[in-house]
Amino acid sequence: MSNFYGVSDDILTNIMSRLPAKPFAAAACVNHSWNRISDHILSRPRLTSGLSLAESPEIAVDEALEMALSKPIRPHFAIAFVGLHFPIEEIHNRIASKIGANTILITTASLGTIDADSITNELEEMKWEDDEDAVITDDDMYLGVTLIIGFVPGLKINVVPLLHTNTEPQMPMVDEFISDVRDFTVLVAGNTNPDPVGIMLFGDHCRNLKPILAEIDAKISRETVMIGDAHNYFVCTNAEVDNIDTTLYTVDAVALVFARDNLNNNEVEIKFHVGISSGIIPIGPKIEILDVLVHEGKTTWLFARTQGEVWPLDAYNLILSLHTLIIDKPYFLYIGVSKETEPLDGGPSIKYREFYEVIGTQQIMFSVAGTGINPGDICMFYHSDMDSAMGSSNDVYNRFHHLVEPPPRHHQAYGQLGSSSRTNREKVFGGFMFASSNRGDKYFGNSVTDCMPFYENFPGVPFTGTFCFEPIGRSPVLEEEEEWQSDENRFNMQAFNTIHLVMSYKKTA
């Protein structure tokens, strides 16, 4: 053993960098020299991920953990995406017991995932059953767990809950949420900027977050990246959440807040880059809602008329005529509803748009998934469009490609990302994807279109994605961008979208 202590730092670094996370942590405790080498190995941010499609929750968790912890990492946060028919709380507790109580962990239901399989290491898309009333048999019981673990030196992370009051009227506590986010950011970043680098938000399936997100968008700096899933089941164990008095408040969402750590000397600066791939286009006339009928709190039947007309429209024949105009088969049909919300603090009204999937029709009525539409609302039909979706995905690819090959210094096109220095340019270390459950293999005919902007630009870099009901995203304002022209919010809450997050770093010195 005494001879082993005499090996060179280079050899020791080579050995320790190959260790899984737990043996690596043990090696770092051997002596000061080994600890110094471990700090050097983990001087840069990294993401690791693991996917298991095992049908046993215990085996799935253990396989995903084994892969995610197969390399040196000190977990700062972890996110688990779990098939709908797995016991989410049980899986959350099992993961938490393995990675430690000090690691922030959010476990959320998923309608499908994209990641490298823990056995084959091949990129795989798995779409899980999204019908809660479906009968699951052994033949179609596709279950699994995707786990991603992040180490982000230079950033501090906290969980901030978004609450609403339980007493009538039940009011969302938006200003309190923003205040909590800013208090944490100022605490770790100083007073230079009260808003964080990024927010990853997970919303509860029982709450319509769209008007709340529109208000948050209007109040938080446009430099802050925001992404997430606005409509789902999630579990989060954190002091900020555990200490909530549930007799007074209900949790509508939890946010992972990433704030720059300016109070410590950091060797790297982490940046978030967002790309948004849409895939719907408008079709048909504008319509005005005359009356609504909510069914079991899940769907809404709508009576409407064409805007400017007197008589109700023949919904069945209108949708049939739209069907003949749409080239893509199959396709998804939506309505986009123009909305306006009044902030509680008395500020100016905020415009935004909500999308609902059309799921049925009967003579003068048609039905949509979800609730929240009111008489007098103005709507427009939209449909999924393959060319738009593919073109939008290519646009995201081109945007991210400039992190791989920076443009010449004398020219940088509008809206493109790049590094001003080729000797110290940004290095991508991981990425996330939140995609509409209607996308993926069942629409594109392949399992790679949604993740193409990432894996073709950054092969071998850890990446994971989830399919969900309501992916949301907001890009920051770039220096080259002109003033935002739309009178609506910047949050992309469209149907049939995919939100891509690329995480990069650059040395500070």
Salt bridges, closest charged atoms under 4 A:
ASP9 OD2 - ARG36 NH2 3.13
ASP39 OD1 - ARG74 NH1 2.98
ASP62 OD2 - ARG94 NH2 2.95
ASP175 OD1 - LYS219 NZ 2.74
ASP195 OD1 - ARG182 NE 2.68
ASP204 OD1 - HIS205 ND1 3.79
GLU215 OE2 - LYS219 NZ 2.71
ASP217 OD2 - ARG222 NH2 3.92
ASP217 OD1 - ARG474 NH1 3.03
ASP252 OD1 - HIS164 ND1 2.65
ASP252 OD2 - ARG207 NE 3.24
GLU267 OE1 - ARG44 NH1 3.03
GLU288 OE1 - ARG305 NH2 3.36
GLU296 OE2 - HIS295 NE2 3.75
ASP345 OD2 - LYS219 NZ 2.94
ASP377 OD2 - LYS339 NZ 2.82
GLU405 OE1 - HIS401 NE2 3.39
GLU426 OE2 - LYS271 NZ 3.84
GLU426 OE1 - HIS273 NE2 2.94
ASP450 OD1 - ARG439 NE 2.74
GLU470 OE2 - LYS210 NZ 2.98
GLU481 OE1 - ARG490 NH2 3.91
ASP487 OD2 - LYS351 NZ 3.17
GLU488 OE2 - ARG353 NH2 2.93
